Amino acid sequence: MSAPIRTLMFASANDRERSLKAIAIGASAVCLDLEDAVAKSEKAAAREVVTGTLADPSVEGANVHVRINGVDTEFSDDDLTALGPSLPRLAGVIIPMVESPDQVRHVADRLDALEREHGVEAGAIRLIAIAETAKGVLAAADIAGASPRLRTLLLGPADLSHDLGVELTPDGYELFHARSQLVLAARAAGLENPIDGPFLGLKDDEGTRTAAQWAKRLGFQGKMVLHPQQLPIVAEVFAPTPDEVAWAQAIVDAFAEHEAKGVSAFTMPDGTFVDYPVVYRAQAILRDATRTP
């Protein structure tokens, strides 16, 4: 089972120095961006920079993803071709502006060919699809089942808020329904819980914490971060707390005692009712607690 992506650190793919700093900063995963962070006139140059970045010895073993340009643009296929020789250093490809399963399948098919061409194990490169329009959110259930390569979904709040004509707030209530749609779609398709998009107040620590707390509460596994200042806040929010770990351990220990006596449903001293779903949740918390951020 893959470790959760609690923090997805963002960096512009055309800035090698910042990309390497992002990779070294200790996030769960890194997104090197060839899309919005790169001007159209610089796309070709950015591809050369990102392949150079991925060739750096410090990238070996890092959980690095590249966000390509949208499938409906003239840039995405060239992005994938350029990444071919770098596939052994790449954990995944992030697809922006996904509005249909065919867009995911197109990237998956291209990766099939590139993995064969460059001697990479079939299916090694995973995909994350970003829902950042109303159409993308409503199609999330179909998108989530598009390809075995798909790891999970990611919410793009900036573009989605523009599409909906709403103002983003730290608690994210304006996108409550959209976030819930992504969680349901991902889990119904057997994917990992989705990843929340970034909070845009880069130096608003309280807002960052509030946004992360709400995303966790709704069922997201983690959140994209745009600035190093956000990283420890988001990592702390998504990691199990000592109280959660203590609760989970108590549940698991008590269940083991009761199950040995043929009892699978009981009440804890604090009044918590325990049966198999509660135990599964406790076990998941304990597994998560043993993983690095």
N, C-alpha and C positions, 0 to 999 in steps of 0.2 A: 504494500500500500504506500502510495506517494505521501511524503510529508506535506502538510498543508502549506499553502502559500499565504502566510499571514501578512506579509509585506511584499509588495511588488514595486520595486524602486524603478523610477522612470529616468531615462537619460536620452538626450538627443544623439542619434546614431552618427551624426556628422562631426561630433566632438570627441575625439579619442580620449583625451585626458579626462574629461568628465565621465565618459563611459567607464573607463577603468576605475575611477574613484567610486562610481556607483556599484560596480561589481565587488569592490573591496570593502564596502561599508557594512556588510553583514546583514543585508536584507535576505528574506527567504528566496526571492527571485528578482531578476532584473529584466526590464523591458527597454531595449535599445530601439528608438523610434525612427523609422524611415518615413513616417507619414506626416502628421501635422507639424512636427518639430523641424521639418526640412522644407525649404522653399522649392517650388517646382524647378527652378533653374539649377538647383543644387542636388537633384536626386541622383544623378549618375556619380557625382563626386562622393556623395554620402555612402553609396554602395561600396566604393573603394575603401572609404574610411572604416566602415563597419567590418568588412572582411579583414582588414588589418588589425582591428581591435580584437576580433575573435581569434586571430593567430597569436596573440600575445600569450606568453607562457603562464601568466597569472590567471588566465581564463580557464585553464584546465580544471575540470571538475566543477566549475561554477554553474549555477542554475540560470542560464542566460536565454532569454527569448528576444526575438526581433519582431517588432510590429511592422508589417509590410504596408504598402498602400492598398487602398480598397480594390477589390476584384474588378469593379466596374471602371477603374481608371486605366490609363495606358501604362502605368508604372509597375503594377503588381507582378506580372510575369517576369519582367526584367529583374525585379527585386529577388524573386525566388531563384532565378538562374544564377544571379551573382552570389547567392548564399550557398549554392551547391557544394563547392569545395570546403566550405566551413561547417557543413552539417555535423561532423563529428564533435564539434565544440558547442553545438546548439541543442538546447533542451526543447525548444518549441517555437512555433510561429503564432503570432497574434494577428487575427484578421479584423480590421476595423469595418464599421458601417455594414455589418452583416444583416441582410433583410430576407434572405431565403436560404434553404438548405443547399441549393445548387451552388451558391458561392463557396460554401465550405467544401463541398465535393470537388469543386474545381481546384482548390488549393491542395486538397488531399491527393488528387490524381497527379498533380504536378510533382508533389513530394514523392509519390510512388516511383516516378520515373527518375527523379534526381537521386533518390537513395540507391536505386539500381546502378545508375551511372557512376556514383562516387563510392560504391562499396560499403554503404551504410546499411545496418540491419533494417529490414522492412518494418515500417511502423514506428521507428525509434523517435521520430520528430512528432511531438504532440501539438495539438492545436487548441487555441483559446479564441472563441468568437465573441466580438464585442457587439452588444445591442445598444445602439445609441440613437435610434429613431423610434417613433411610435410603431412604424411598420415592423421594425426589428423586434420590439418587445412583444407585439402580438403574434409574431411568427416564432417566438422562442421555443415553443414545444417542438415544432418541426425541425428547427435548427439544431436543437439538442440531440436529435436522433440522426443527424446527417452522416456521421462518419465515426468509425471506431477510433480514429485518431483524436477525436475531440475530447479534451480533458474536462473543460467546463466552459461556462459563460462568464462574461465580464460586462458590467454596466458602465456605459459612458455618459455620466451625468451632464457634462457641459453641452454636448450636442443634443442630448435628449431634452434638456430644459429649453434650449433654443427652439427645438421642433415643437414643443408643447406650449411655448410662450409663458413659462413660469420662472420664478426667481428661486435660485438655489439657497437653501438655508442649512445650518448645521444639523438640525434633526432630520432633515430630508423628507418631511411629511409630504411635500409636494410630489415626491416620486415614490411614495409608500407602495402604491399599487404596482408600479413597474418593478420595483425591487422584489416584491413578493412573487410576481409573475416569473421572474428569472429563477428564484429559488425553487419554485414548484416545477418549472420546466426541466431544470437540471436534475433534480432528484428523481422526477418521474422517468427520465431517460437513463437513470443509473449513473449519471455523471457525479463528479465531486460537487460540493456546494459551490456556488458562484463566487466571484471576486468582485468587490465593490470598486467603483471608480474613485478618483481622487477627490479630496476636499480642497477647494481652490484657495482657501485662506492660508497661505503658506506659513505665516508666522502667527496664526491664531491658534495657540495651543488648546485653549478651551473648546473652540469650534472643532478642531481636529479630533479631540477626544470624544466629543458628543457625536460627531458623524460616525466615528468608528464604533462606538457603543451601540448606536442604532443599527448599523449594518450587521454587527454580530448578533444582536437581538433578533433580527429578521432571518438569520440563517446563512449569512455569508461566511466564508472561511477566512477571508482577509480583505485587504484594501490596497489599492495602488497609492503610492506616495510620490510626491513631486519634489520634496525638499528634505534634506537630512534631518532637519529639526522635527519633522513629522514622524520619522522612523521609530524612535523609541516609544513614542506615545501609542502608535498603532500596534506595535509589537506587544506592548504590555496589555492593551485591551483584548487582543485576540488570543493571548496565551491563557491557559487555565490559571485561575487565581489559587493561592494556597487554600482558601476556604473551599473552593470547588474540588480541589484534589482531595482534601480531607473528607469531604462529603462522599465523593466517589469511592474512596478506599473503604469507608465505613459501610457503604452499601454493598460493595463486592464481598467484603469479609462476612457481613451478616448473611448475605445470600448463600455463601458457601456453607455456612453452618446450618441454615434452614434446609437447603437442598439436600444435604447429607441425611436429613431426617425425613425426606420425602415431601417437604413443604416448599412451594414455589411462589407463594403470595403471603405477605405478612406486613406488619406495621412496625416501623422503627420507633424507638422511644420518643423521638420528637414528633411523632404523628405522621411521618412520611409513609405512604403506602408504597410497597415494593412488589413488583412482579417483573417478568422478563423484559419488557420495554425499558423500565427504569434501570435495570441492571445493564442492559446494552448501552444505555446512555452513560452510565458510570464507567463502564469499560472503555468507551470512546474517549472520555475525559482523561483517563489514566494513560491511554496510548498517546494522546496528544501531548500530555505533560512531559513525556519522555523525549519528545522531538525538539530539535533546535529551532530557534525562530526562523 
